[in-house]
């Protein structure tokens, strides 16, 4: 009979060990579950913050787009100047094309222009040249 009591004692001890291990595993599972729940909450908060940022960015982009659409156009004089510049570039391009492609020398001017200091202007004598111009006279 003693063998039965000894076996029963061993079984009781094994049972206690199993219950202790079970309790430890349940506690570990509870900790893991709580960590997962915390991560889920943090991910949800992060996604909400990202959605708010994205919404704000979209609003900013739309606002800047509206600003660009309502932005005043350039002054007509500037547009005219730009148009004349590009027309001049297109007109002179055939002369400059060989040079720009690396196949020749830069074109030389065929027209002779008189330097500014040699140009004689006819100015009517008067009390002050400033009265006849929109700009003040140049200093000497």
Number of C-alpha atoms within 10 A of each C-alpha: 6 7 8 9 10 11 12 12 12 12 12 12 12 12 12 12 12 12 12 12 12 12 12 12 12 12 12 12 12 12 12 12 12 12 12 12 12 12 12 12 12 12 12 12 12 12 12 12 12 12 12 12 12 12 12 12 12 12 12 12 12 12 12 12 12 11 11 11 10 9 9 8 9 9 8 9 9 10 12 11 11 12 12 12 12 11 12 11 12 11 11 12 13 10 13 16 14 14 14 12 8 9 9 11 10 13 12 8 7 6 6 6 8 8 7 7 6 7 9 7 6 6 8 8 7 9 8 9 14 12 11 12 9 8 9 10 11 6 4 3
